[in-house]
Amino acid sequence: MTVRTRFAPSPTGYLHIGGARTALFNWLFARHNKGNFVLRIEDTDVARSTPESINAILDGMKWLNLDWDEGPFFQSKRFSIYREHTQRLLGKGLAYRCWCTPEELAGRRKKAMAEGRSPGYDRRCRDRPDTPEGPFAVRFKIPPGVTTFDDLVKGSITFDHAEIEDFVILRSDGTPTYNLCVLVDDSTMEISHVIRGDDHIANTPKQILLAAALGYPVPAYAHLPMILGPDRTRLSKRHSATSVMAYRDMGYLSHALVNYLARLGWAYGDQEIFTPDELVEKFSLEAVGKSSGIFNPDKLIWLNHHYIKESAPEALIEPLVPILESMGIKAGGDPRLPAIIKTLQERARTLEEMVKAGLFYFKVEIEYDKKAAGKFLTSDKVEVLETLVEKLSGLEPFTEENVEEAFKAILDEKGLKLVQVAQPVRVALTGGTVSPGVFETVSALGNAKTVERLKKAISYIKTAATVT
């Protein structure tokens, strides 16, 4: 049997954390078993489905590198297939027309609840002998008995058919409903494993009964426990970003988020960090937990810091440039970027933090922190700064090693210690007292910018001395 999984989001919003994890588990299971991963867009809710949401979902999938083998298929383009299946069920006597209006149904539901009875549909039209004029819906006949299936995550689950109402499969306006669409799509697309959130468990017996009625094989089902926030309530905006792409915009790396989502409900011993290939190799549904995963922002940011720190600087350029541009910095093609990133990545937990910490590299004009300038840009530092300008102006190649040698030569010549020079240089180059190591900062900033800023600092000191 060829393993075929699918991810079938509704395009009524962004790709959120829960949906992304479902997509990832389907993708991992398909890739682990050398099968196929199908992308299907369940856009039958025309009023709420939007092109913007579709694009957001596709962008999120691409950013997470969850490539699909088939699709995207759109349910809105398959209505004729669902109606044909509805006619098959009517022809077999396994579905029936229902002329009850929404107002009648609401009234009977309200009365049943007041009398302590089940508010489900009372099957009034199931054996109705007449055929009134006017619009009608089509309902599926629930047979007597029970449905039991072996969930690959939760184990054996049984539903009593007495608790399942004859549900609508085709609305009176001719549009098909969720359960019919899903079953028909999963069957005709030959999906072997349906891996989805456990909020769909109640739909499973309905889909199994539809499969039996239509003569389709039943796929294997695996229902993933929901993701909870740190306070163990339903995951919401209070706990995490509203969309997967928001994490990209905040400076998270896609493989950090994928690694985190994989471990959110699945485990492989005590291992925390996985390459994509390792995830594919080691993933199994048997290792998916039965209890809800707890979203931990601190663990995600720890992973992101790890991947930023371990990445080659060149690999961080592409995701970093859009964040720089969002802050008004046009840095694409700047040859200094690898060196700049190298000075910042050890400490940065996100790319956004990296950009904020390194803004001084890109500014046209540096503004001095008054307290720092007052303490370190003093008249006794003019001579050493002028000597630095002289030494660095002709330095080739302008590497960290050569910069360090130039500093050491000046320190030996002047009988100074690095601490006496490093902070004045740091303030001159960055405007403040916090930056990466002074040698790496100078080399990453570049010869021209370094000399320009040192000269500005010298002028600033001389002007201040004249004023006082």
DRENDO-1510 file (C-alpha; in Angstrom, 1 decimal, always signed):
<recs>
REC; n; res; u; v; w
REC; 1; MET; +0.0; +0.0; +0.0 .
REC; 2; THR; +1.2; +3.5; -0.9 .
REC; 3; VAL; +0.9; +5.8; +2.0 .
REC; 4; ARG; -1.1; +8.9; +1.1 .
REC; 5; THR; -1.7; +11.7; +3.6 .
REC; 6; ARG; -3.4; +15.1; +3.1 .
REC; 7; PHE; -3.6; +18.5; +4.7 .
REC; 8; ALA; -6.9; +20.1; +4.2 .
REC; 9; PRO; -7.2; +23.6; +5.7 .
REC; 10; SER; -10.2; +25.9; +5.4 .
REC; 11; PRO; -9.1; +29.3; +3.9 .
REC; 12; THR; -10.9; +31.4; +6.4 .
REC; 13; GLY; -7.8; +32.8; +8.1 .
REC; 14; TYR; -4.0; +32.4; +8.3 .
REC; 15; LEU; -2.1; +29.2; +8.8 .
REC; 16; HIS; -1.9; +29.0; +12.6 .
REC; 17; ILE; +0.3; +26.9; +14.9 .
REC; 18; GLY; -2.2; +24.1; +15.2 .
REC; 19; GLY; -2.8; +23.8; +11.5 .
REC; 20; ALA; +1.0; +24.0; +10.8 .
REC; 21; ARG; +1.6; +21.1; +13.2 .
REC; 22; THR; -1.1; +19.0; +11.5 .
REC; 23; ALA; +0.4; +19.7; +8.1 .
REC; 24; LEU; +3.9; +18.8; +9.5 .
REC; 25; PHE; +2.8; +15.5; +10.9 .
REC; 26; ASN; +1.1; +14.5; +7.7 .
REC; 27; TRP; +4.1; +15.6; +5.7 .
REC; 28; LEU; +6.5; +13.7; +8.0 .
REC; 29; PHE; +4.4; +10.5; +7.9 .
REC; 30; ALA; +4.2; +10.6; +4.1 .
REC; 31; ARG; +8.0; +11.3; +3.7 .
REC; 32; HIS; +8.9; +8.6; +6.3 .
REC; 33; ASN; +6.9; +6.0; +4.5 .
REC; 34; LYS; +8.0; +7.2; +1.0 .
REC; 35; GLY; +4.5; +8.1; +0.2 .
REC; 36; ASN; +2.6; +11.1; -1.2 .
REC; 37; PHE; +1.5; +14.3; +0.6 .
REC; 38; VAL; -1.7; +16.0; -0.9 .
REC; 39; LEU; -2.7; +19.6; -0.3 .
REC; 40; ARG; -6.5; +20.2; -0.5 .
REC; 41; ILE; -8.2; +23.5; +0.2 .
REC; 42; GLU; -11.6; +23.1; +1.8 .
REC; 43; ASP; -13.2; +26.3; +0.5 .
REC; 44; THR; -16.9; +25.3; +0.3 .
REC; 45; ASP; -17.7; +28.1; +2.8 .
REC; 46; VAL; -17.8; +30.7; +0.0 .
REC; 47; ALA; -18.8; +33.5; +2.4 .
REC; 48; ARG; -15.7; +33.1; +4.6 .
REC; 49; SER; -13.1; +31.7; +2.2 .
REC; 50; THR; -10.9; +34.4; +0.7 .
REC; 51; PRO; -8.0; +34.5; -1.8 .
REC; 52; GLU; -5.9; +36.3; +0.9 .
REC; 53; SER; -6.3; +33.3; +3.2 .
REC; 54; ILE; -5.5; +30.8; +0.5 .
REC; 55; ASN; -2.3; +32.7; -0.3 .
REC; 56; ALA; -1.4; +33.0; +3.4 .
REC; 57; ILE; -1.8; +29.2; +3.8 .
REC; 58; LEU; +0.3; +28.5; +0.7 .
REC; 59; ASP; +3.0; +31.0; +1.8 .
REC; 60; GLY; +3.1; +29.4; +5.3 .
REC; 61; MET; +3.5; +25.9; +3.8 .
REC; 62; LYS; +6.3; +27.1; +1.5 .
REC; 63; TRP; +8.1; +28.9; +4.3 .
REC; 64; LEU; +8.0; +25.8; +6.5 .
REC; 65; ASN; +9.3; +23.8; +3.5 .
REC; 66; LEU; +6.4; +21.5; +3.6 .
REC; 67; ASP; +6.3; +20.7; -0.1 .
REC; 68; TRP; +3.3; +18.8; -1.4 .
REC; 69; ASP; +3.2; +16.2; -4.2 .
REC; 70; GLU; -0.3; +16.8; -5.4 .
REC; 71; GLY; -2.6; +19.8; -5.4 .
REC; 72; PRO; -3.6; +22.2; -4.2 .
REC; 73; PHE; -7.1; +20.8; -5.0 .
REC; 74; PHE; -10.1; +23.1; -4.3 .
REC; 75; GLN; -13.4; +21.7; -3.1 .
REC; 76; SER; -15.2; +24.6; -4.6 .
REC; 77; LYS; -14.3; +23.2; -8.1 .
REC; 78; ARG; -15.6; +19.7; -7.2 .
REC; 79; PHE; -19.3; +20.4; -6.4 .
REC; 80; SER; -20.5; +18.2; -9.3 .
REC; 81; ILE; -18.6; +15.2; -7.8 .
REC; 82; TYR; -20.3; +15.7; -4.4 .
REC; 83; ARG; -23.8; +16.0; -6.0 .
REC; 84; GLU; -23.2; +12.9; -8.0 .
REC; 85; HIS; -22.4; +11.0; -4.8 .
REC; 86; THR; -25.5; +12.4; -3.2 .
REC; 87; GLN; -27.6; +11.0; -6.1 .
REC; 88; ARG; -25.9; +7.6; -5.6 .
REC; 89; LEU; -26.9; +7.6; -1.9 .
REC; 90; LEU; -30.5; +8.7; -2.8 .
REC; 91; GLY; -30.7; +6.0; -5.4 .
REC; 92; LYS; -29.6; +3.3; -2.9 .
REC; 93; GLY; -32.2; +4.6; -0.4 .
REC; 94; LEU; -29.4; +5.5; +2.0 .
REC; 95; ALA; -30.2; +9.2; +2.0 .
REC; 96; TYR; -33.5; +11.1; +1.9 .
REC; 97; ARG; -34.9; +14.5; +1.1 .
REC; 98; CYS; -35.8; +16.8; +4.0 .
REC; 99; TRP; -38.2; +19.7; +3.5 .
REC; 100; CYS; -37.9; +21.1; +7.1 .
REC; 101; THR; -37.2; +24.8; +7.1 .
REC; 102; PRO; -34.5; +26.3; +9.3 .
REC; 103; GLU; -37.3; +28.0; +11.3 .
REC; 104; GLU; -39.1; +24.7; +11.9 .
REC; 105; LEU; -35.9; +23.0; +12.9 .
REC; 106; ALA; -35.0; +25.7; +15.4 .
REC; 107; GLY; -38.4; +25.6; +16.9 .
REC; 108; ARG; -38.4; +21.8; +17.4 .
REC; 109; ARG; -34.9; +22.0; +18.8 .
REC; 110; LYS; -35.9; +24.6; +21.3 .
REC; 111; LYS; -38.9; +22.5; +22.4 .
REC; 112; ALA; -36.9; +19.3; +22.7 .
REC; 113; MET; -34.4; +21.0; +25.0 .
REC; 114; ALA; -37.1; +22.5; +27.1 .
REC; 115; GLU; -38.6; +19.0; +27.5 .
REC; 116; GLY; -35.2; +17.4; +28.3 .
REC; 117; ARG; -35.0; +15.5; +25.1 .
REC; 118; SER; -32.2; +15.3; +22.5 .
REC; 119; PRO; -32.2; +18.4; +20.3 .
REC; 120; GLY; -31.0; +16.4; +17.3 .
REC; 121; TYR; -33.1; +16.0; +14.2 .
REC; 122; ASP; -36.2; +13.9; +14.8 .
REC; 123; ARG; -36.1; +12.2; +11.4 .
REC; 124; ARG; -39.5; +13.7; +10.5 .
REC; 125; CYS; -38.8; +13.5; +6.8 .
REC; 126; ARG; -37.1; +10.1; +6.8 .
REC; 127; ASP; -40.2; +8.1; +5.8 .
REC; 128; ARG; -42.3; +11.0; +4.7 .
REC; 129; PRO; -44.8; +9.7; +2.0 .
REC; 130; ASP; -45.5; +13.0; +0.3 .
REC; 131; THR; -43.1; +15.2; -1.7 .
REC; 132; PRO; -44.0; +18.9; -1.1 .
REC; 133; GLU; -43.1; +21.7; -3.4 .
REC; 134; GLY; -40.1; +23.9; -2.5 .
REC; 135; PRO; -36.5; +23.5; -1.6 .
REC; 136; PHE; -35.2; +20.5; +0.3 .
REC; 137; ALA; -32.0; +19.3; +1.9 .
REC; 138; VAL; -30.6; +15.8; +1.6 .
REC; 139; ARG; -29.9; +13.9; +4.8 .
REC; 140; PHE; -27.9; +10.7; +5.3 .
REC; 141; LYS; -29.7; +7.8; +7.0 .
REC; 142; ILE; -27.8; +6.7; +10.1 .
REC; 143; PRO; -28.3; +2.9; +10.5 .
REC; 144; PRO; -28.8; +1.2; +13.9 .
REC; 145; GLY; -25.7; -0.1; +15.7 .
REC; 146; VAL; -22.3; +1.2; +16.7 .
REC; 147; THR; -19.1; +2.3; +14.9 .
REC; 148; THR; -15.8; +1.3; +16.3 .
REC; 149; PHE; -12.4; +2.3; +14.8 .
REC; 150; ASP; -8.8; +1.9; +16.0 .
REC; 151; ASP; -7.3; +5.4; +16.2 .
REC; 152; LEU; -3.6; +5.3; +15.6 .
REC; 153; VAL; -3.0; +7.8; +18.4 .
REC; 154; LYS; -5.9; +7.4; +20.9 .
REC; 155; GLY; -6.7; +3.7; +20.5 .
REC; 156; SER; -10.1; +2.0; +20.1 .
REC; 157; ILE; -13.0; +4.5; +19.9 .
REC; 158; THR; -16.7; +3.5; +19.8 .
REC; 159; PHE; -19.8; +5.6; +18.8 .
REC; 160; ASP; -23.4; +4.6; +19.4 .
REC; 161; HIS; -25.4; +5.4; +16.3 .
REC; 162; ALA; -28.3; +6.4; +18.5 .
REC; 163; GLU; -26.3; +9.5; +19.4 .
REC; 164; ILE; -25.7; +10.5; +15.8 .
REC; 165; GLU; -28.5; +12.4; +14.0 .
REC; 166; ASP; -29.4; +12.0; +10.3 .
REC; 167; PHE; -27.0; +14.7; +9.2 .
REC; 168; VAL; -27.4; +16.9; +6.1 .
REC; 169; ILE; -25.1; +16.1; +3.2 .
REC; 170; LEU; -26.5; +18.5; +0.7 .
REC; 171; ARG; -28.1; +21.8; +1.7 .
REC; 172; SER; -31.3; +23.2; +0.3 .
REC; 173; ASP; -29.2; +25.7; -1.8 .
REC; 174; GLY; -27.4; +22.8; -3.5 .
REC; 175; THR; -24.1; +23.2; -1.6 .
REC; 176; PRO; -22.5; +20.0; -0.1 .
REC; 177; THR; -21.6; +19.8; +3.6 .
REC; 178; TYR; -18.3; +19.1; +5.3 .
REC; 179; ASN; -18.6; +15.4; +6.0 .
REC; 180; LEU; -19.7; +14.5; +2.5 .
REC; 181; CYS; -17.0; +16.6; +0.9 .
REC; 182; VAL; -14.3; +15.2; +3.1 .
REC; 183; LEU; -15.3; +11.5; +2.7 .
REC; 184; VAL; -15.6; +11.8; -1.1 .
REC; 185; ASP; -12.3; +13.6; -1.4 .
REC; 186; ASP; -10.4; +11.3; +0.9 .
REC; 187; SER; -11.9; +8.3; -1.0 .
REC; 188; THR; -11.4; +9.5; -4.6 .
REC; 189; MET; -7.9; +10.8; -3.8 .
REC; 190; GLU; -7.1; +7.5; -2.2 .
REC; 191; ILE; -6.0; +8.9; +1.1 .
REC; 192; SER; -4.6; +6.0; +3.2 .
REC; 193; HIS; -4.2; +7.9; +6.5 .
REC; 194; VAL; -6.2; +10.8; +7.8 .
REC; 195; ILE; -4.1; +12.6; +10.4 .
REC; 196; ARG; -6.0; +15.6; +11.9 .
REC; 197; GLY; -6.9; +17.4; +15.2 .
REC; 198; ASP; -9.0; +15.5; +17.7 .
REC; 199; ASP; -11.7; +18.2; +17.4 .
REC; 200; HIS; -12.7; +16.1; +14.3 .
REC; 201; ILE; -13.3; +12.8; +16.2 .
REC; 202; ALA; -17.0; +13.3; +16.3 .
REC; 203; ASN; -17.0; +13.5; +12.4 .
REC; 204; THR; -15.2; +10.2; +12.0 .
REC; 205; PRO; -18.1; +7.8; +12.5 .
REC; 206; LYS; -20.2; +9.8; +10.0 .
REC; 207; GLN; -17.4; +9.6; +7.5 .
REC; 208; ILE; -16.9; +5.9; +8.1 .
REC; 209; LEU; -20.7; +5.3; +7.6 .
REC; 210; LEU; -20.6; +7.3; +4.4 .
REC; 211; ALA; -17.6; +5.3; +3.1 .
REC; 212; ALA; -19.5; +2.0; +3.8 .
REC; 213; ALA; -22.6; +3.3; +2.1 .
REC; 214; LEU; -20.7; +4.4; -1.0 .
REC; 215; GLY; -18.5; +1.2; -1.1 .
REC; 216; TYR; -15.2; +3.0; -0.4 .
REC; 217; PRO; -12.4; +1.6; +1.8 .
REC; 218; VAL; -12.0; +3.3; +5.2 .
REC; 219; PRO; -8.7; +5.1; +5.7 .
REC; 220; ALA; -6.7; +4.8; +8.9 .
REC; 221; TYR; -7.4; +7.6; +11.3 .
REC; 222; ALA; -5.0; +9.4; +13.7 .
REC; 223; HIS; -6.4; +12.2; +15.8 .
REC; 224; LEU; -3.8; +14.6; +17.3 .
REC; 225; PRO; -4.5; +16.0; +20.7 .
REC; 226; MET; -5.0; +19.8; +20.7 .
REC; 227; ILE; -2.3; +22.3; +21.6 .
REC; 228; LEU; -2.8; +24.2; +24.8 .
REC; 229; GLY; -1.3; +27.4; +26.0 .
REC; 230; PRO; +1.1; +27.6; +28.9 .
REC; 231; ASP; -1.9; +28.1; +31.2 .
REC; 232; ARG; -3.3; +24.8; +29.8 .
REC; 233; THR; -6.3; +26.6; +28.2 .
REC; 234; ARG; -7.0; +26.6; +24.5 .
REC; 235; LEU; -4.1; +28.1; +22.5 .
REC; 236; SER; -5.0; +31.7; +21.5 .
REC; 237; LYS; -3.5; +35.0; +20.6 .
REC; 238; ARG; -2.5; +35.4; +24.3 .
REC; 239; HIS; -0.1; +32.6; +23.9 .
REC; 240; SER; +1.3; +32.7; +20.4 .
REC; 241; ALA; +1.3; +34.7; +17.2 .
REC; 242; THR; -1.9; +34.6; +15.1 .
REC; 243; SER; -0.2; +33.1; +12.1 .
REC; 244; VAL; +2.9; +31.1; +11.2 .
REC; 245; MET; +4.1; +33.9; +9.0 .
REC; 246; ALA; +4.1; +36.3; +11.9 .
REC; 247; TYR; +7.0; +34.2; +13.4 .
REC; 248; ARG; +8.9; +34.7; +10.2 .
REC; 249; ASP; +8.3; +38.4; +10.5 .
REC; 250; MET; +9.5; +38.4; +14.1 .
REC; 251; GLY; +12.8; +36.8; +13.0 .
REC; 252; TYR; +12.2; +33.1; +13.7 .
REC; 253; LEU; +13.9; +30.6; +11.4 .
REC; 254; SER; +11.6; +28.1; +9.6 .
REC; 255; HIS; +13.6; +25.1; +10.7 .
REC; 256; ALA; +13.5; +26.2; +14.3 .
REC; 257; LEU; +9.7; +26.4; +14.2 .
REC; 258; VAL; +9.5; +23.0; +12.4 .
REC; 259; ASN; +11.7; +21.4; +15.0 .
REC; 260; TYR; +9.6; +22.9; +17.7 .
REC; 261; LEU; +6.3; +21.9; +16.2 .
REC; 262; ALA; +7.5; +18.3; +15.7 .
REC; 263; ARG; +8.3; +18.0; +19.4 .
REC; 264; LEU; +4.9; +19.5; +20.3 .
REC; 265; GLY; +3.2; +16.2; +20.9 .
REC; 266; TRP; +5.8; +13.8; +19.5 .
REC; 267; ALA; +9.0; +12.6; +21.1 .
REC; 268; TYR; +12.1; +10.5; +20.2 .
REC; 269; GLY; +13.7; +9.7; +23.5 .
REC; 270; ASP; +15.2; +12.8; +25.0 .
REC; 271; GLN; +16.4; +14.3; +21.8 .
REC; 272; GLU; +15.4; +17.9; +21.3 .
REC; 273; ILE; +17.2; +19.1; +18.2 .
REC; 274; PHE; +16.6; +17.5; +14.8 .
REC; 275; THR; +17.6; +18.2; +11.3 .
REC; 276; PRO; +14.7; +17.9; +8.7 .
REC; 277; ASP; +16.2; +14.6; +7.5 .
REC; 278; GLU; +16.3; +13.2; +11.1 .
REC; 279; LEU; +12.7; +14.2; +11.6 .
REC; 280; VAL; +11.7; +12.2; +8.5 .
REC; 281; GLU; +13.8; +9.3; +9.5 .
REC; 282; LYS; +12.6; +9.0; +13.1 .
REC; 283; PHE; +8.9; +10.1; +12.9 .
REC; 284; SER; +6.2; +7.7; +13.8 .
REC; 285; LEU; +2.6; +7.9; +14.9 .
REC; 286; GLU; +3.3; +5.4; +17.7 .
REC; 287; ALA; +5.4; +8.1; +19.4 .
REC; 288; VAL; +2.7; +10.8; +19.3 .
REC; 289; GLY; +1.4; +11.4; +22.8 .
REC; 290; LYS; -2.2; +11.0; +23.8 .
REC; 291; SER; -2.3; +14.1; +25.9 .
REC; 292; SER; -2.3; +17.7; +24.7 .
REC; 293; GLY; +0.9; +19.5; +23.8 .
REC; 294; ILE; +1.7; +22.6; +25.8 .
REC; 295; PHE; +2.9; +25.6; +23.8 .
REC; 296; ASN; +6.1; +26.9; +25.5 .
REC; 297; PRO; +7.4; +30.2; +24.0 .
REC; 298; ASP; +10.6; +29.9; +25.9 .
REC; 299; LYS; +11.4; +26.5; +24.4 .
REC; 300; LEU; +10.7; +27.9; +20.9 .
REC; 301; ILE; +13.0; +30.9; +21.4 .
REC; 302; TRP; +15.7; +28.6; +22.8 .
REC; 303; LEU; +15.6; +26.5; +19.7 .
REC; 304; ASN; +15.6; +29.6; +17.5 .
REC; 305; HIS; +18.7; +31.0; +19.3 .
REC; 306; HIS; +20.4; +27.6; +18.8 .
REC; 307; TYR; +19.8; +27.6; +15.1 .
REC; 308; ILE; +20.8; +31.2; +14.6 .
REC; 309; LYS; +24.0; +30.6; +16.6 .
REC; 310; GLU; +24.8; +27.4; +14.6 .
REC; 311; SER; +24.0; +28.8; +11.2 .
REC; 312; ALA; +26.5; +29.9; +8.6 .
REC; 313; PRO; +26.3; +33.7; +8.4 .
REC; 314; GLU; +25.6; +33.4; +4.7 .
REC; 315; ALA; +22.5; +31.3; +5.4 .
REC; 316; LEU; +21.0; +34.0; +7.5 .
REC; 317; ILE; +21.2; +36.7; +4.9 .
REC; 318; GLU; +18.0; +35.8; +3.0 .
REC; 319; PRO; +15.7; +35.8; +6.0 .
REC; 320; LEU; +17.4; +38.8; +7.6 .
REC; 321; VAL; +17.1; +41.2; +4.7 .
REC; 322; PRO; +13.3; +41.6; +4.8 .
REC; 323; ILE; +13.5; +42.4; +8.5 .
REC; 324; LEU; +16.1; +45.1; +7.8 .
REC; 325; GLU; +13.9; +46.5; +5.0 .
REC; 326; SER; +10.9; +46.6; +7.4 .
REC; 327; MET; +13.0; +48.9; +9.5 .
REC; 328; GLY; +13.8; +51.1; +6.5 .
REC; 329; ILE; +17.3; +49.7; +5.8 .
REC; 330; LYS; +18.1; +48.7; +2.3 .
REC; 331; ALA; +20.9; +46.1; +2.9 .
REC; 332; GLY; +20.4; +43.7; +0.1 .
REC; 333; GLY; +23.7; +43.1; -1.7 .
REC; 334; ASP; +25.7; +44.7; +1.1 .
REC; 335; PRO; +29.0; +42.7; +1.0 .
REC; 336; ARG; +29.5; +43.3; +4.8 .
REC; 337; LEU; +26.5; +41.3; +5.8 .
REC; 338; PRO; +28.2; +37.9; +6.5 .
REC; 339; ALA; +30.8; +39.6; +8.7 .
REC; 340; ILE; +28.1; +41.7; +10.4 .
REC; 341; ILE; +25.9; +38.7; +11.1 .
REC; 342; LYS; +28.9; +36.8; +12.5 .
REC; 343; THR; +29.4; +39.5; +15.1 .
REC; 344; LEU; +25.8; +39.4; +16.2 .
REC; 345; GLN; +24.5; +35.8; +16.0 .
REC; 346; GLU; +26.0; +34.5; +19.2 .
REC; 347; ARG; +23.7; +36.6; +21.3 .
REC; 348; ALA; +20.6; +37.0; +19.1 .
REC; 349; ARG; +17.6; +35.0; +20.0 .
REC; 350; THR; +15.7; +36.2; +16.9 .
REC; 351; LEU; +16.6; +37.9; +13.7 .
REC; 352; GLU; +14.6; +40.9; +14.9 .
REC; 353; GLU; +16.9; +41.1; +17.9 .
REC; 354; MET; +19.9; +40.8; +15.7 .
REC; 355; VAL; +18.8; +43.7; +13.5 .
REC; 356; LYS; +18.1; +45.9; +16.5 .
REC; 357; ALA; +21.4; +45.1; +18.1 .
REC; 358; GLY; +23.2; +45.8; +14.8 .
REC; 359; LEU; +21.4; +48.9; +13.6 .
REC; 360; PHE; +24.6; +51.0; +14.1 .
REC; 361; TYR; +26.3; +49.1; +11.3 .
REC; 362; PHE; +23.8; +50.6; +8.8 .
REC; 363; LYS; +23.1; +54.1; +10.1 .
REC; 364; VAL; +24.3; +57.0; +8.0 .
REC; 365; GLU; +24.9; +59.2; +11.2 .
REC; 366; ILE; +25.6; +57.9; +14.7 .
REC; 367; GLU; +24.1; +59.7; +17.6 .
REC; 368; TYR; +26.1; +59.4; +20.8 .
REC; 369; ASP; +24.6; +58.5; +24.1 .
REC; 370; LYS; +25.3; +61.6; +26.2 .
REC; 371; LYS; +26.4; +59.7; +29.2 .
REC; 372; ALA; +28.7; +57.4; +27.2 .
REC; 373; ALA; +30.2; +60.3; +25.2 .
REC; 374; GLY; +30.8; +62.3; +28.3 .
REC; 375; LYS; +32.7; +59.5; +30.0 .
REC; 376; PHE; +34.7; +58.1; +27.0 .
REC; 377; LEU; +34.9; +60.7; +24.3 .
REC; 378; THR; +37.3; +62.9; +26.2 .
REC; 379; SER; +40.2; +65.1; +25.2 .
REC; 380; ASP; +42.8; +62.6; +26.4 .
REC; 381; LYS; +41.6; +60.1; +23.8 .
REC; 382; VAL; +42.1; +62.3; +20.8 .
REC; 383; GLU; +45.7; +61.2; +20.2 .
REC; 384; VAL; +45.0; +57.5; +20.3 .
REC; 385; LEU; +42.0; +57.9; +18.1 .
REC; 386; GLU; +44.0; +59.9; +15.6 .
REC; 387; THR; +46.7; +57.2; +15.6 .
REC; 388; LEU; +44.0; +54.6; +15.0 .
REC; 389; VAL; +42.7; +56.6; +12.0 .
REC; 390; GLU; +46.2; +56.7; +10.6 .
REC; 391; LYS; +46.8; +52.9; +11.1 .
REC; 392; LEU; +43.5; +51.7; +9.9 .
REC; 393; SER; +43.2; +54.0; +6.8 .
REC; 394; GLY; +45.8; +52.1; +4.9 .
REC; 395; LEU; +45.1; +48.6; +6.4 .
REC; 396; GLU; +44.8; +45.9; +3.8 .
REC; 397; PRO; +43.2; +43.4; +4.0 .
REC; 398; PHE; +40.8; +44.8; +6.5 .
REC; 399; THR; +40.3; +41.6; +8.5 .
REC; 400; GLU; +39.7; +41.0; +12.2 .
REC; 401; GLU; +43.1; +39.6; +12.6 .
REC; 402; ASN; +44.8; +42.6; +11.0 .
REC; 403; VAL; +42.6; +45.0; +13.0 .
REC; 404; GLU; +43.7; +43.3; +16.2 .
REC; 405; GLU; +47.3; +43.6; +15.2 .
REC; 406; ALA; +46.9; +47.3; +14.5 .
REC; 407; PHE; +45.3; +47.9; +17.9 .
REC; 408; LYS; +48.1; +45.9; +19.7 .
REC; 409; ALA; +50.8; +47.9; +17.9 .
REC; 410; ILE; +49.2; +51.2; +19.1 .
REC; 411; LEU; +48.7; +49.9; +22.6 .
REC; 412; ASP; +52.3; +48.9; +22.8 .
REC; 413; GLU; +53.4; +52.2; +21.4 .
REC; 414; LYS; +51.3; +54.3; +23.8 .
REC; 415; GLY; +51.7; +52.0; +26.8 .
REC; 416; LEU; +48.0; +51.6; +27.1 .
REC; 417; LYS; +45.7; +48.7; +27.9 .
REC; 418; LEU; +42.9; +47.6; +25.6 .
REC; 419; VAL; +40.2; +48.6; +28.1 .
REC; 420; GLN; +41.4; +52.2; +27.9 .
REC; 421; VAL; +40.9; +52.3; +24.1 .
REC; 422; ALA; +38.0; +49.8; +23.5 .
REC; 423; GLN; +35.2; +51.8; +25.0 .
REC; 424; PRO; +36.1; +55.1; +23.4 .
REC; 425; VAL; +36.2; +53.3; +20.0 .
REC; 426; ARG; +33.0; +51.5; +20.7 .
REC; 427; VAL; +31.2; +54.7; +21.5 .
REC; 428; ALA; +32.7; +56.4; +18.4 .
REC; 429; LEU; +31.5; +53.5; +16.2 .
REC; 430; THR; +28.1; +52.6; +17.7 .
REC; 431; GLY; +27.1; +55.6; +19.8 .
REC; 432; GLY; +26.9; +53.5; +23.0 .
REC; 433; THR; +28.9; +51.2; +25.2 .
REC; 434; VAL; +27.4; +47.9; +24.1 .
REC; 435; SER; +28.5; +46.0; +21.0 .
REC; 436; PRO; +30.2; +42.9; +19.9 .
REC; 437; GLY; +34.0; +42.6; +20.5 .
REC; 438; VAL; +35.7; +45.7; +19.3 .
REC; 439; PHE; +38.0; +44.0; +16.8 .
REC; 440; GLU; +35.2; +42.1; +15.1 .
REC; 441; THR; +33.0; +45.2; +15.1 .
REC; 442; VAL; +35.6; +47.3; +13.4 .
REC; 443; SER; +36.3; +44.7; +10.8 .
REC; 444; ALA; +32.6; +44.1; +10.1 .
REC; 445; LEU; +31.8; +47.8; +9.9 .
REC; 446; GLY; +34.5; +48.2; +7.2 .
REC; 447; ASN; +37.4; +50.4; +6.6 .
REC; 448; ALA; +35.6; +53.5; +5.2 .
REC; 449; LYS; +32.8; +53.6; +7.8 .
REC; 450; THR; +35.3; +53.0; +10.7 .
REC; 451; VAL; +37.6; +55.8; +9.7 .
REC; 452; GLU; +34.7; +58.1; +9.0 .
REC; 453; ARG; +33.2; +57.6; +12.5 .
REC; 454; LEU; +36.5; +57.8; +14.3 .
REC; 455; LYS; +37.1; +61.2; +12.6 .
REC; 456; LYS; +33.7; +62.3; +13.6 .
REC; 457; ALA; +34.4; +61.3; +17.2 .
REC; 458; ILE; +37.7; +63.3; +17.1 .
REC; 459; SER; +35.8; +66.3; +15.8 .
REC; 460; TYR; +33.1; +65.9; +18.4 .
REC; 461; ILE; +35.8; +65.8; +21.2 .
REC; 462; LYS; +37.6; +68.9; +19.9 .
REC; 463; THR; +34.4; +70.9; +19.5 .
REC; 464; ALA; +33.2; +70.0; +23.0 .
REC; 465; ALA; +36.6; +71.0; +24.4 .
REC; 466; THR; +36.4; +74.4; +22.5 .
REC; 467; VAL; +32.8; +75.0; +23.8 .
REC; 468; THR; +33.8; +74.3; +27.4 .
</recs>
